[in-house]
Amino acid sequence: MEVRAAVAADLPPLAAGLAGLDLMKRYDRDEPKLAADLAQALERGDGLLLAVEAGRPVGMAWFLRQGTFGLGGYLKLMAILPSAQSRGVGGKLLAVFEARLAESAATGFLLCSDFNTAAQSFYERHGWSRVGALPGLVLPDVAELIYWKRLRPR
Ligand SMILES: CC(C)(COP(=O)(O)OP(=O)(O)OC[C@H]1O[C@@H](n2cnc3c(N)ncnc32)[C@H](O)[C@@H]1OP(=O)(O)O)[C@@H](O)C(=O)NCCC(=O)NCCS
């Protein structure tokens, strides 16, 4: 598995694969919407790292390099294709993302749905701390849990 920056040609197959995730269905991100979101992200210059296996993208980390709470970066979306989950791809991609983000920010933040206990455990095992919740921020019946991690010493 290698991690590299995304290019435009990566986005349609990635969106097609990720649209099948329950999380995307819950947040109403179907294939066209996801493809458009990712294309706009690339155009804006957001961070968009891909996990690639045998030349095919199997996961992504989409992030903003700075500005969160006026001082940190933000992991907007991390997702691994169902067929590639639970064999270390996410862990490796998260480590590369953290190192890349540390070049522009001393701290990282992310939000995780209250129902997404698998992702909560994943982030906590990788040293992210849960510090609060934003009830109804995106979906009326879901709280977005706030996580953060210090990426380099003060
Ligand atoms: C959450 C997510 C990003 C994690 O990615 P992943 O590739 O499954 O992560 P990993 O394989 O590194 O780790 C997942 C689990 O697999 C297990 N695992 C890791 N490497 C393994 C290996 N080589 N062999 C067997 N099991 C392994 C670990 O027990 C790990 O447990 P943990 O989550 O409690 O740490 C991924 O499951 C995903 O995309 N989920 C759907 C979208 C989502 O929820 N995104 C997060 C939005 S906030």
Ligand as a Chemical Component Dictionary entry (heavy atoms), coordinates in Angstrom:
data_LIG
# 
_chem_comp.id                   LIG 
_chem_comp.type                 NON-POLYMER 
_chem_comp.pdbx_formal_charge   0 
_chem_comp.three_letter_code    LIG 
# 
loop_
_chem_comp_atom.comp_id 
_chem_comp_atom.atom_id 
_chem_comp_atom.alt_atom_id 
_chem_comp_atom.type_symbol 
_chem_comp_atom.charge 
_chem_comp_atom.model_Cartn_x 
_chem_comp_atom.model_Cartn_y 
_chem_comp_atom.model_Cartn_z 
_chem_comp_atom.pdbx_ordinal 
LIG C1  C1  C 0 -12.704 4.000  10.426 1  
LIG C2  C2  C 0 -11.839 3.591  9.233  2  
LIG C3  C3  C 0 -11.307 4.841  8.551  3  
LIG C4  C4  C 0 -10.666 2.764  9.752  4  
LIG O1  O1  O 0 -9.896  2.308  8.637  5  
LIG P1  P1  P 0 -9.358  0.791  8.590  6  
LIG O2  O2  O 0 -8.533  0.637  7.386  7  
LIG O3  O3  O 0 -10.497 -0.133 8.783  8  
LIG O4  O4  O 0 -8.421  0.847  9.900  9  
LIG P2  P2  P 0 -7.352  -0.220 10.392 10 
LIG O5  O5  O 0 -7.441  -1.473 9.592  11 
LIG O6  O6  O 0 -6.046  0.460  10.485 12 
LIG O7  O7  O 0 -7.855  -0.466 11.868 13 
LIG C5  C5  C 0 -9.195  -0.929 12.120 14 
LIG C6  C6  C 0 -9.190  -2.128 13.038 15 
LIG O8  O8  O 0 -8.688  -3.217 12.295 16 
LIG C7  C7  C 0 -7.817  -3.975 13.124 17 
LIG N1  N1  N 0 -6.574  -4.199 12.352 18 
LIG C8  C8  C 0 -5.683  -3.280 11.966 19 
LIG N2  N2  N 0 -4.686  -3.849 11.281 20 
LIG C9  C9  C 0 -4.976  -5.171 11.216 21 
LIG C10 C10 C 0 -4.334  -6.276 10.618 22 
LIG N3  N3  N 0 -3.182  -6.147 9.966  23 
LIG N4  N4  N 0 -4.947  -7.475 10.742 24 
LIG C11 C11 C 0 -6.105  -7.606 11.416 25 
LIG N5  N5  N 0 -6.740  -6.582 11.998 26 
LIG C12 C12 C 0 -6.182  -5.396 11.902 27 
LIG C13 C13 C 0 -7.534  -3.245 14.373 28 
LIG O9  O9  O 0 -8.046  -4.021 15.430 29 
LIG C14 C14 C 0 -8.290  -1.963 14.248 30 
LIG O10 O10 O 0 -9.066  -1.791 15.403 31 
LIG P3  P3  P 0 -9.394  -0.289 15.952 32 
LIG O11 O11 O 0 -10.266 0.365  14.910 33 
LIG O12 O12 O 0 -10.080 -0.503 17.237 34 
LIG O13 O13 O 0 -8.069  0.445  16.041 35 
LIG C15 C15 C 0 -12.614 2.708  8.227  36 
LIG O14 O14 O 0 -13.142 1.585  8.899  37 
LIG C16 C16 C 0 -13.710 3.409  7.476  38 
LIG O15 O15 O 0 -13.479 3.986  6.429  39 
LIG N6  N6  N 0 -14.964 3.340  7.980  40 
LIG C17 C17 C 0 -16.108 3.886  7.273  41 
LIG C18 C18 C 0 -16.048 5.392  7.142  42 
LIG C19 C19 C 0 -15.824 6.041  8.476  43 
LIG O16 O16 O 0 -16.461 5.693  9.459  44 
LIG N7  N7  N 0 -14.919 7.032  8.503  45 
LIG C20 C20 C 0 -14.625 7.784  9.685  46 
LIG C21 C21 C 0 -15.431 9.033  9.662  47 
LIG S1  S1  S 0 -15.169 10.005 11.164 48 
# 
loop_
_chem_comp_bond.comp_id 
_chem_comp_bond.atom_id_1 
_chem_comp_bond.atom_id_2 
_chem_comp_bond.value_order 
_chem_comp_bond.pdbx_ordinal 
LIG C1  C2  SING 1  
LIG C2  C3  SING 2  
LIG C2  C4  SING 3  
LIG C2  C15 SING 4  
LIG C4  O1  SING 5  
LIG O1  P1  SING 6  
LIG P1  O2  DOUB 7  
LIG P1  O3  SING 8  
LIG P1  O4  SING 9  
LIG O4  P2  SING 10 
LIG P2  O5  DOUB 11 
LIG P2  O6  SING 12 
LIG P2  O7  SING 13 
LIG O7  C5  SING 14 
LIG C5  C6  SING 15 
LIG C6  O8  SING 16 
LIG C6  C14 SING 17 
LIG O8  C7  SING 18 
LIG C7  N1  SING 19 
LIG C7  C13 SING 20 
LIG N1  C8  SING 21 
LIG N1  C12 SING 22 
LIG C8  N2  DOUB 23 
LIG N2  C9  SING 24 
LIG C9  C10 SING 25 
LIG C9  C12 DOUB 26 
LIG C10 N3  SING 27 
LIG C10 N4  DOUB 28 
LIG N4  C11 SING 29 
LIG C11 N5  DOUB 30 
LIG N5  C12 SING 31 
LIG C13 O9  SING 32 
LIG C13 C14 SING 33 
LIG C14 O10 SING 34 
LIG O10 P3  SING 35 
LIG P3  O11 DOUB 36 
LIG P3  O12 SING 37 
LIG P3  O13 SING 38 
LIG C15 O14 SING 39 
LIG C15 C16 SING 40 
LIG C16 O15 DOUB 41 
LIG C16 N6  SING 42 
LIG N6  C17 SING 43 
LIG C17 C18 SING 44 
LIG C18 C19 SING 45 
LIG C19 O16 DOUB 46 
LIG C19 N7  SING 47 
LIG N7  C20 SING 48 
LIG C20 C21 SING 49 
LIG C21 S1  SING 50 
# 
